[in-house]
Amino acid sequence: MVITLCSAGVETYESCEGGLNHAYPEPSVAFEGAESEGLRAVSVAIATGLPVKELRRVWDVRSGLLHGPWWVMTFWTKKNDER
């Protein structure tokens, strides 16, 4: 997933295969970009056959201040496949 997205110019900076005791419950890739970058990344993922589940625009709170935003794309697995 990361290689596919990076090959298309998506600036990923974090990924997780998902699962118990992982950063994300499902396979996920985080990436930077303006508002249009999320739509472009989803287009790339769908066009190349990646099983996109969800796209999120994310901010977190650090010491009471918002940090972000960035994008997180999550993917279906065989276990949670409801496509």
Secondary structure, DSSP 8 states (H G I E B T S, - for coil): -HHHHHHTT--EEEEE---TTSSSSS-EEEE---HHHHHHHHHHHHHTT--EEEEEEEEEEETTEEEEEEEEEEE--TTT---
